[in-house]
Amino acid sequence: MKKKLIAALLTASMTAALLAGCGNGAAEEGAEDPAPATDESGDDGEEEGGEDAGTDADADADGEEDLAEITVSFWSLAGVPDEANKAMVEDAINEITEAEINTTVHLNIMDVGSYIPNGAMANGVANGEDFDLVVTAAALSGHYSVMMSNGMLEPITDLLNEYAPELMATIPEGYLDATSKDGEVYAVPSYSNKVKNMFWIARNSALDAANIDINTIKTIDDLDAALHAIKETSPDLIPLSGASFTMNLTYPGFAFGSGNRGWDPLGESTAVAAAVYCDDETMTAVSRYETDEFKKDIEYLKKWYDDGLLDKDTATDSATGSAIMDKDNAASEIYVGQADIASTRAAASGSSYVQLTDSYLSTGSMQQFTWAIPVSCDEPEAAAKFMNLVFTNADIVNLLNYGIEGTHYVKKDDGTVAFPEGVTSENAGYYMGGLTAILGNGFLSYPWEGADPNSAEIGKKEMENAKYSPLMGFNLDTAALGDIYTALCPIANQEYGPALFCGSAPDGYYEEFIQKMKDAGLDEYLKQVNEQIQAWKAQQ
């Protein structure tokens, strides 16, 4: 039985790879420094070969096959549903699954703070607890790359081919390259719009006062002039605000200050010290922080800070939401993400938006939020069958996202959905807080009110037309970089990053930062990164 794991083996593996001091990765993109696993065995008292009926899907005496049972684990952004409401949703799901795949599904919905920062899911898998199908997180110990490198995920190529052929036909060609290693698939990325571009979102009132046509903003000099105009004509507003220790101008993968030149952060999101420009045919990693592009971006941020154009609280603000939606005195924000979300943010805040850059889909963007069968699973065939439904069955997708129609949500005339009259997120009983891009095939999910009713079509078209990084499928093995990586992470991400990313760094700060990174082994780090890239290229 897979749940009878030797937890100490996984715990030792996780401990060796999990890096101390690399926290706070939300400064730019979800960090990968995991929480430590416990050293408890997680033994639930069952004996090997016990009499747990249905576990092995043995045939009944009358020839009918027993129902398989699986536990599906993910998190909620809006509180964990109570047992009664969760049971309603489970019953509706099982009406479908018991008939179609002979499987009973139990939902293990956790608070996001337990699932990700506190590592409850990853620790549970390591301890052999009841985790059959999991959604991996964008960061920390539950991130796909961390779990895969620590031996916590099952290879699922054969399972997908046999039990999820519709899923395989649904997702785009090459989609699984980012979650494969040595010819084996270890997870399926959620199917949603993963094309991140850089947008400037500005309040219409500020644009009108300054007589700015937002569609004329094409370069960083255009943006510079617009921010100065907003400061002059709307003195009560902060021209540009941000969240989570960054203004987003330096967001990994983008170089707006130096033109529309994309680069691949190699799936690494804590130190982010290596960059491979997508137009570099040699695919050579360079020191990201020493590039002319990065230096130009932070020069503009410093200038804007000194000119009073930036929100001076951002360098110490750990908020992760939308500055323009959450701060009444913010005139604008730089948002990096999907066009449909930029549209929603703009509509919700009385704003307009303009796209500043294009981007490449990279391994890192594909590895955020994947569906995987962990080694704690004792019903892998049933888990694969349910995964197939999560990517192909709209009823399953919307039950997971929204619950029961008429009870937890209602459909509106424009094609969106909303809470029933008198129901809010606080009393809905079942509300995930907006996980439509995570829970399987997001294109099958109803859009929530306020979003563009055609957001699925917009997002799908954007995905279909996306440009892929030439390094798609390359997974940087940060564990192999050892102590160097451990040393670089806090320097870049905690000690120096917030001030550099928010324009508040004093004179000499940048030079001090680069020297400290070099003292910690930056040059050797880049050498080893390039060795990994060359080894990967040789296998293609």
C-alpha positions as CSV (number, residue, x, y, z in Angstrom):
1,M,0.0,0.0,0.0
2,K,1.4,3.3,-1.1
3,K,0.1,5.0,2.1
4,K,2.5,2.8,4.1
5,L,5.5,5.0,3.2
6,I,8.7,5.1,5.0
7,A,8.3,8.8,5.9
8,A,11.8,9.2,7.1
9,L,13.2,8.7,3.5
10,L,11.1,11.5,2.1
11,T,11.7,13.7,5.1
12,A,15.5,13.3,4.6
13,S,15.2,14.0,0.9
14,M,13.1,17.1,1.5
15,T,15.4,18.4,4.2
16,A,18.4,18.1,2.0
17,A,16.8,20.1,-0.8
18,L,14.8,22.7,1.2
19,L,16.7,25.9,1.5
20,A,16.9,28.0,4.7
21,G,16.6,31.7,4.4
22,C,15.0,31.9,1.0
23,G,11.6,33.0,2.1
24,N,9.4,35.9,1.0
25,G,9.5,34.9,-2.7
26,A,6.3,36.9,-3.2
27,A,8.5,39.9,-3.7
28,E,8.3,39.2,-7.4
29,E,7.1,35.7,-8.2
30,G,6.2,32.8,-5.9
31,A,9.2,31.6,-3.9
32,E,10.3,28.0,-4.0
33,D,11.8,27.7,-0.5
34,P,9.8,25.0,1.1
35,A,8.7,24.5,4.7
36,P,10.3,21.6,6.5
37,A,8.6,18.2,6.7
38,T,7.9,16.6,9.9
39,D,9.6,13.3,10.9
40,E,6.4,11.5,12.0
41,S,5.5,8.3,10.2
42,G,1.9,9.2,9.6
43,D,1.0,5.5,10.4
44,D,-2.8,5.3,10.4
45,G,-2.8,1.9,12.1
46,E,-3.8,-0.1,9.0
47,E,-1.8,-3.3,8.5
48,E,-0.3,-4.3,5.2
49,G,-2.7,-6.4,3.3
50,G,-5.6,-5.4,5.6
51,E,-9.3,-5.9,5.0
52,D,-10.0,-2.4,3.8
53,A,-12.8,-3.2,1.4
54,G,-12.6,-1.4,-1.9
55,T,-9.0,-0.4,-1.6
56,D,-7.9,-2.8,-4.3
57,A,-11.1,-2.5,-6.3
58,D,-11.6,-6.3,-6.0
59,A,-14.7,-7.7,-7.7
60,D,-17.7,-8.4,-5.6
61,A,-19.2,-11.8,-5.4
62,D,-21.8,-10.8,-8.0
63,G,-19.1,-9.7,-10.4
64,E,-19.5,-6.0,-9.9
65,E,-16.4,-4.0,-9.2
66,D,-16.1,-2.1,-5.9
67,L,-16.1,1.7,-6.0
68,A,-12.6,3.1,-5.7
69,E,-12.2,5.9,-3.2
70,I,-9.9,8.9,-3.7
71,T,-9.2,12.1,-1.8
72,V,-8.6,15.2,-3.9
73,S,-6.7,18.0,-2.2
74,F,-6.5,21.7,-2.9
75,W,-6.9,25.0,-1.1
76,S,-9.4,27.8,-0.7
77,L,-8.6,31.5,-0.8
78,A,-11.8,32.3,1.1
79,G,-12.1,30.0,4.0
80,V,-12.7,26.3,4.2
81,P,-16.3,25.1,3.5
82,D,-18.2,23.6,6.4
83,E,-18.8,19.9,6.3
84,A,-22.5,20.2,5.4
85,N,-21.8,22.3,2.3
86,K,-18.8,20.3,1.3
87,A,-20.9,17.2,1.5
88,M,-23.5,18.7,-0.8
89,V,-20.8,19.3,-3.4
90,E,-19.2,15.9,-2.9
91,D,-22.6,14.2,-3.4
92,A,-23.1,16.1,-6.7
93,I,-19.7,15.2,-7.9
94,N,-20.1,11.6,-7.0
95,E,-23.4,11.3,-8.9
96,I,-21.1,11.9,-11.9
97,T,-18.0,10.0,-10.9
98,E,-19.7,6.9,-9.5
99,A,-21.5,6.4,-12.8
100,E,-18.7,7.4,-15.2
101,I,-15.5,6.2,-13.5
102,N,-16.7,4.0,-10.7
103,T,-15.1,6.3,-8.1
104,T,-16.1,8.0,-5.0
105,V,-14.4,11.4,-4.5
106,H,-13.7,13.0,-1.1
107,L,-12.7,16.7,-1.1
108,N,-9.8,17.7,1.2
109,I,-10.0,21.5,1.0
110,M,-7.5,23.4,3.2
111,D,-6.9,27.0,4.1
112,V,-4.3,28.4,1.7
113,G,-2.1,29.3,4.7
114,S,-1.9,25.7,5.8
115,Y,-1.7,24.1,2.4
116,I,1.2,26.2,1.2
117,P,3.2,28.3,3.7
118,N,2.8,25.7,6.5
119,G,3.5,22.8,4.1
120,A,0.5,20.7,5.3
121,M,0.0,19.1,1.9
122,A,3.7,18.3,1.2
123,N,4.2,17.0,4.8
124,G,1.1,14.9,4.5
125,V,2.3,13.3,1.3
126,A,5.7,12.7,3.0
127,N,4.0,11.0,5.9
128,G,1.8,8.8,3.8
129,E,-1.5,10.5,4.7
130,D,-4.6,10.4,2.6
131,F,-3.5,12.4,-0.4
132,D,-4.4,10.7,-3.8
133,L,-4.6,13.6,-6.1
134,V,-3.2,17.1,-5.3
135,V,-2.9,20.5,-6.8
136,T,0.7,21.6,-6.4
137,A,1.3,25.2,-5.3
138,A,3.0,28.2,-6.9
139,A,5.6,28.2,-4.1
140,L,7.3,26.6,-1.1
141,S,7.3,22.9,-0.3
142,G,4.1,22.3,-2.3
143,H,5.6,23.6,-5.6
144,Y,5.8,21.0,-8.4
145,S,9.5,21.2,-8.9
146,V,10.2,20.8,-5.2
147,M,7.9,17.8,-4.8
148,M,9.1,16.2,-8.0
149,S,12.8,16.6,-7.2
150,N,12.2,15.1,-3.8
151,G,10.6,12.0,-5.2
152,M,7.1,12.9,-3.9
153,L,5.2,12.6,-7.3
154,E,4.4,9.5,-9.3
155,P,5.4,9.3,-13.0
156,I,2.0,9.3,-14.8
157,T,2.7,9.0,-18.5
158,D,1.2,5.5,-18.8
159,L,-1.7,6.4,-16.5
160,L,-2.6,9.5,-18.6
161,N,-2.4,7.5,-21.9
162,E,-4.6,4.7,-20.6
163,Y,-7.1,6.5,-18.3
164,A,-7.1,10.2,-19.5
165,P,-7.0,10.1,-23.3
166,E,-9.5,13.0,-23.5
167,L,-7.3,15.1,-21.3
168,M,-4.3,14.4,-23.5
169,A,-6.4,15.4,-26.6
170,T,-7.5,18.6,-24.8
171,I,-4.3,20.2,-23.8
172,P,-2.0,21.8,-26.4
173,E,0.9,20.0,-27.9
174,G,4.1,20.5,-25.9
175,Y,2.1,21.4,-22.8
176,L,3.6,18.6,-20.7
177,D,7.2,19.4,-21.6
178,A,7.5,21.6,-18.5
179,T,6.4,18.9,-16.1
180,S,8.4,16.0,-17.6
181,K,11.8,14.6,-16.8
182,D,13.7,11.8,-18.6
183,G,10.7,11.1,-20.8
184,E,8.2,10.7,-17.9
185,V,5.3,13.1,-17.1
186,Y,5.0,13.9,-13.4
187,A,2.1,16.4,-13.4
188,V,-0.4,18.2,-15.7
189,P,-0.4,22.0,-15.6
190,S,-3.8,23.5,-15.0
191,Y,-5.3,24.5,-18.4
192,S,-5.8,28.2,-18.2
193,N,-4.4,31.3,-19.7
194,K,-0.8,31.3,-18.5
195,V,0.4,34.0,-20.9
196,K,1.7,36.8,-18.6
197,N,2.2,40.2,-20.2
198,M,3.0,43.5,-18.6
199,F,0.1,46.1,-18.3
200,W,-0.2,49.6,-17.0
201,I,-3.6,50.1,-15.4
202,A,-4.6,53.7,-14.6
203,R,-7.7,55.3,-13.1
204,N,-9.8,57.0,-15.8
205,S,-10.2,60.1,-13.5
206,A,-6.4,60.6,-13.4
207,L,-6.0,60.0,-17.1
208,D,-8.8,62.4,-17.9
209,A,-7.4,65.1,-15.6
210,A,-3.9,64.8,-17.3
211,N,-5.4,64.5,-20.8
212,I,-3.7,61.1,-21.4
213,D,-4.7,58.6,-24.0
214,I,-3.6,55.4,-22.4
215,N,-3.2,53.7,-25.8
216,T,-0.3,56.1,-26.6
217,I,1.9,54.6,-23.8
218,K,4.4,52.5,-25.7
219,T,7.8,53.1,-24.1
220,I,9.2,53.7,-20.6
221,D,9.7,57.4,-21.6
222,D,6.0,57.6,-22.4
223,L,5.2,56.1,-19.0
224,D,7.6,58.5,-17.3
225,A,5.8,61.5,-18.9
226,A,2.4,60.2,-18.0
227,L,3.3,59.7,-14.3
228,H,4.7,63.2,-14.1
229,A,1.5,64.5,-15.6
230,I,-0.7,62.6,-13.1
231,K,1.4,64.0,-10.2
232,E,0.8,67.5,-11.5
233,T,-2.9,67.2,-12.3
234,S,-4.0,64.8,-9.5
235,P,-1.9,65.8,-6.5
236,D,-4.0,63.8,-4.0
237,L,-3.1,60.5,-5.8
238,I,0.1,58.5,-5.8
239,P,1.0,58.2,-9.5
240,L,2.2,54.6,-9.3
241,S,1.7,52.1,-6.5
242,G,2.6,48.4,-6.0
243,A,2.2,45.5,-3.7
244,S,4.3,42.8,-2.1
245,F,7.7,44.6,-2.1
246,T,7.7,45.5,-5.8
247,M,6.4,47.9,-8.4
248,N,6.5,45.1,-11.0
249,L,8.7,47.0,-13.4
250,T,11.5,44.4,-12.7
251,Y,9.1,41.4,-12.8
252,P,11.1,38.2,-13.8
253,G,10.9,37.6,-17.6
254,F,10.4,41.2,-18.7
255,A,12.6,44.1,-19.7
256,F,10.2,47.0,-20.5
257,G,12.7,49.7,-19.8
258,S,14.9,48.5,-22.6
259,G,12.2,47.5,-25.1
260,N,10.2,44.4,-25.6
261,R,12.8,41.7,-25.0
262,G,11.7,38.7,-23.0
263,W,13.9,36.4,-21.0
264,D,13.4,33.0,-19.2
265,P,13.9,32.9,-15.4
266,L,14.4,29.2,-15.7
267,G,11.6,28.3,-13.4
268,E,13.5,29.8,-10.5
269,S,11.7,32.3,-8.5
270,T,13.6,33.2,-5.3
271,A,17.1,34.3,-6.2
272,V,16.2,34.9,-9.9
273,A,19.9,35.6,-10.5
274,A,20.2,33.9,-13.9
275,A,18.5,35.0,-17.1
276,V,18.4,33.5,-20.6
277,Y,17.2,35.9,-23.3
278,C,14.8,34.2,-25.6
279,D,16.4,35.7,-28.7
280,D,19.8,34.3,-27.7
281,E,20.4,31.3,-29.9
282,T,23.2,30.1,-27.7
283,M,20.8,29.9,-24.7
284,T,23.4,31.1,-22.3
285,A,22.5,32.2,-18.8
286,V,23.7,35.6,-17.8
287,S,23.8,37.5,-14.5
288,R,20.3,39.0,-14.5
289,Y,21.1,41.7,-12.0
290,E,24.1,42.9,-14.0
291,T,22.4,43.3,-17.3
292,D,21.9,46.7,-18.9
293,E,18.1,46.0,-18.9
294,F,17.9,45.5,-15.1
295,K,20.1,48.5,-14.5
296,K,17.9,50.7,-16.7
297,D,14.8,49.5,-14.9
298,I,16.1,50.3,-11.4
299,E,17.4,53.7,-12.6
300,Y,13.9,54.7,-13.6
301,L,12.5,53.4,-10.4
302,K,15.0,55.4,-8.4
303,K,14.2,58.5,-10.5
304,W,10.5,58.1,-10.0
305,Y,11.0,57.5,-6.2
306,D,13.0,60.7,-5.9
307,D,10.5,62.6,-8.0
308,G,7.7,61.6,-5.7
309,L,5.9,59.4,-8.2
310,L,6.0,56.1,-6.3
311,D,4.1,54.7,-3.3
312,K,6.9,54.8,-0.7
313,D,5.1,52.2,1.5
314,T,5.5,49.5,-1.1
315,A,9.0,48.5,-0.1
316,T,7.6,47.4,3.3
317,D,4.1,46.4,2.2
318,S,3.5,42.6,2.2
319,A,0.1,42.9,0.6
320,T,-0.4,40.6,-2.4
321,G,-3.5,42.1,-3.9
322,S,-4.1,44.7,-6.6
323,A,-2.8,48.1,-5.5
324,I,-5.3,50.0,-7.7
325,M,-8.2,48.0,-6.3
326,D,-7.1,48.0,-2.7
327,K,-5.7,51.6,-2.3
328,D,-8.0,54.5,-3.0
329,N,-5.1,56.9,-3.4
330,A,-3.3,54.8,-6.0
331,A,-3.6,56.3,-9.5
332,S,-2.0,53.4,-11.3
333,E,-0.2,50.1,-11.1
334,I,1.9,47.9,-13.3
335,Y,0.3,44.5,-13.5
336,V,2.0,41.4,-14.8
337,G,-0.5,38.6,-15.7
338,Q,-3.2,37.7,-18.1
339,A,-5.2,40.1,-20.3
340,D,-8.6,38.9,-18.9
341,I,-7.5,39.7,-15.4
342,A,-6.1,43.1,-16.4
343,S,-9.5,43.8,-17.9
344,T,-11.3,42.7,-14.8
345,R,-9.0,44.8,-12.5
346,A,-9.5,47.8,-14.7
347,A,-13.3,47.5,-14.8
348,A,-13.5,47.0,-11.0
349,S,-11.5,50.1,-10.3
350,G,-12.8,52.5,-12.9
351,S,-9.6,52.3,-14.9
352,S,-8.2,51.7,-18.3
353,Y,-5.3,49.5,-19.2
354,V,-2.6,49.2,-21.9
355,Q,-0.3,46.3,-22.7
356,L,3.4,47.3,-22.4
357,T,5.2,44.0,-23.4
358,D,4.8,40.6,-24.8
359,S,6.2,37.5,-23.0
360,Y,7.2,34.0,-23.6
361,L,5.6,31.0,-21.9
362,S,8.3,29.5,-19.8
363,T,8.8,26.3,-17.7
364,G,8.2,28.4,-14.6
365,S,4.8,29.7,-15.7
366,M,3.7,26.2,-16.7
367,Q,4.8,24.7,-13.3
368,Q,2.6,27.0,-11.3
369,F,-0.4,25.0,-10.3
370,T,-0.3,21.5,-11.6
371,W,-2.4,18.4,-11.0
372,A,-0.3,15.5,-9.7
373,I,-0.6,12.0,-8.2
374,P,1.6,11.8,-5.2
375,V,3.4,8.7,-3.9
376,S,0.9,8.6,-1.1
377,C,-1.8,7.6,-3.6
378,D,-3.2,4.0,-3.3
379,E,-5.7,4.4,-6.2
380,P,-3.6,5.8,-9.0
381,E,-5.9,4.6,-11.8
382,A,-9.0,6.2,-10.2
383,A,-7.0,9.4,-9.6
384,A,-6.0,9.5,-13.2
385,K,-9.6,9.0,-14.3
386,F,-10.8,11.8,-12.1
387,M,-8.0,14.1,-13.4
388,N,-9.4,13.3,-16.9
389,L,-12.8,14.6,-15.8
390,V,-11.3,17.8,-14.2
391,F,-9.9,18.7,-17.6
392,T,-12.9,17.7,-19.8
393,N,-16.1,17.8,-17.8
394,A,-17.6,21.3,-17.3
395,D,-20.0,20.1,-14.5
396,I,-17.1,18.8,-12.4
397,V,-15.1,22.0,-13.0
398,N,-17.9,24.3,-11.9
399,L,-18.8,22.1,-8.9
400,L,-15.3,22.3,-7.7
401,N,-15.1,26.1,-8.2
402,Y,-18.5,27.3,-7.2
403,G,-20.5,24.5,-5.6
404,I,-24.3,23.9,-6.2
405,E,-26.1,26.2,-8.6
406,G,-29.0,27.9,-6.9
407,T,-27.5,27.3,-3.5
408,H,-24.0,28.6,-3.7
409,Y,-24.2,30.6,-7.0
410,V,-26.6,31.7,-9.7
411,K,-26.2,32.3,-13.4
412,K,-26.7,35.8,-14.7
413,D,-28.1,36.8,-18.1
414,D,-24.7,37.9,-19.4
415,G,-23.2,34.4,-18.9
416,T,-21.4,35.2,-15.7
417,V,-22.2,33.8,-12.3
418,A,-22.7,35.4,-8.9
419,F,-23.9,34.8,-5.4
420,P,-27.6,34.4,-4.9
421,E,-29.5,37.3,-3.3
422,G,-28.5,37.7,0.3
423,V,-25.5,35.5,0.0
424,T,-21.9,36.8,0.3
425,S,-18.5,35.2,0.5
426,E,-18.8,35.2,4.3
427,N,-22.0,33.1,4.4
428,A,-22.0,31.2,1.0
429,G,-21.0,28.0,2.7
430,Y,-18.9,27.0,-0.3
431,Y,-16.7,29.6,-2.0
432,M,-13.1,29.1,-3.2
433,G,-12.3,32.8,-3.7
434,G,-11.6,32.5,-7.4
435,L,-9.5,29.4,-8.3
436,T,-10.8,29.1,-11.8
437,A,-7.3,29.2,-13.3
438,I,-6.2,26.4,-11.0
439,L,-8.9,23.8,-10.7
440,G,-8.3,21.7,-13.8
441,N,-9.5,23.2,-17.1
442,G,-10.2,26.9,-16.3
443,F,-11.7,27.5,-19.8
444,L,-14.7,25.3,-18.7
445,S,-15.4,27.5,-15.7
446,Y,-18.1,30.1,-15.7
447,P,-16.7,33.6,-15.4
448,W,-17.5,35.4,-12.1
449,E,-19.5,38.7,-12.3
450,G,-17.4,41.7,-13.2
451,A,-15.2,39.6,-15.5
452,D,-15.5,39.7,-19.3
453,P,-18.2,37.1,-20.2
454,N,-15.9,36.1,-23.0
455,S,-12.8,35.7,-20.8
456,A,-12.4,32.0,-21.6
457,E,-12.3,32.7,-25.3
458,I,-9.9,35.6,-24.9
459,G,-7.6,33.5,-22.7
460,K,-7.7,30.4,-24.8
461,K,-6.9,32.5,-27.9
462,E,-4.0,34.1,-26.0
463,M,-2.7,30.6,-25.1
464,E,-3.0,29.3,-28.6
465,N,-1.0,32.2,-30.0
466,A,1.6,32.2,-27.2
467,K,5.3,32.3,-27.9
468,Y,7.2,29.6,-26.1
469,S,10.7,30.0,-24.6
470,P,13.3,28.0,-26.4
471,L,14.1,26.5,-23.0
472,M,10.6,25.2,-22.4
473,G,11.0,21.9,-20.6
474,F,14.3,22.8,-18.9
475,N,14.1,22.5,-15.2
476,L,16.8,24.2,-13.2
477,D,17.9,21.8,-10.4
478,T,18.4,24.3,-7.6
479,A,19.1,21.5,-5.1
480,A,22.3,20.6,-7.1
481,L,23.5,24.2,-6.7
482,G,23.6,23.6,-2.9
483,D,25.0,26.2,-0.6
484,I,25.5,28.8,-3.3
485,Y,21.8,28.9,-4.0
486,T,21.1,28.9,-0.3
487,A,23.3,32.0,0.1
488,L,22.1,33.9,-2.9
489,C,18.3,33.6,-2.1
490,P,18.1,35.9,0.9
491,I,20.5,38.4,-0.5
492,A,18.5,38.9,-3.6
493,N,15.0,38.4,-2.3
494,Q,15.0,39.8,1.2
495,E,18.0,42.0,2.0
496,Y,18.4,44.0,-1.2
497,G,15.4,43.2,-3.5
498,P,12.6,45.3,-2.0
499,A,14.5,48.5,-2.0
500,L,15.8,47.9,-5.6
501,F,12.4,46.9,-6.9
502,C,10.7,49.9,-5.3
503,G,13.2,52.6,-6.1
504,S,14.1,53.4,-2.5
505,A,17.7,52.1,-2.6
506,P,20.3,54.7,-1.5
507,D,23.4,55.6,-3.5
508,G,25.9,52.8,-3.6
509,Y,23.3,50.2,-2.7
510,Y,23.2,48.5,-6.1
511,E,27.0,48.1,-6.2
512,E,27.0,46.7,-2.6
513,F,24.3,44.2,-3.7
514,I,26.3,43.0,-6.7
515,Q,29.5,42.6,-4.6
516,K,27.6,40.7,-1.9
517,M,26.1,38.3,-4.6
518,K,29.6,37.7,-6.1
519,D,31.0,37.0,-2.6
520,A,28.3,34.4,-2.1
521,G,29.3,32.6,-5.3
522,L,27.3,34.2,-8.1
523,D,29.9,33.5,-10.8
524,E,30.1,29.8,-9.9
525,Y,26.3,29.7,-9.7
526,L,26.0,30.9,-13.3
527,K,28.7,28.4,-14.4
528,Q,26.7,25.5,-13.0
529,V,23.5,26.8,-14.4
530,N,25.0,26.9,-17.9
531,E,26.4,23.4,-17.4
532,Q,22.8,22.2,-16.6
533,I,21.5,24.0,-19.7
534,Q,24.1,22.5,-22.0
535,A,23.5,19.0,-20.6
536,W,19.7,19.5,-21.3
537,K,20.4,20.7,-24.8
538,A,22.5,17.7,-25.5
539,Q,19.6,15.4,-24.7
540,Q,17.1,17.2,-27.0
